[in-house]
Amino acid sequence: MRQVFENDRLYFPEDTELRLLGTGDKLAQWRHRRRGPAFLRIGRRIAYHGSDLNAYLNAQRVDPSITAA
């Protein structure tokens, strides 16, 4: 699976790369509802590890050629 985010980098909500997932408000809603990608709490700051973002994106993959039984 192709890697969209750098695996060894920390991404913060203000980073423009995270717009791929949604707005900062959407990410905050997901954190509050325990949805979305795994995140780190560093004091009062929030960060996302690149490998967690890639894993989340890969889990969202839908293959339309597979039919549900």
HUWOLIN-V396536 format. One line per field, one symbol per residue. phi: phi as a letter, one per 40 degrees, with the letter a starting at -180 (. if undefined). Layout:
phi=???
This chain:
phi=.cccbcccbcbbdccccccdcicccccccccccfbgccbbbbgccbabcdcccccccccccbbcccccc
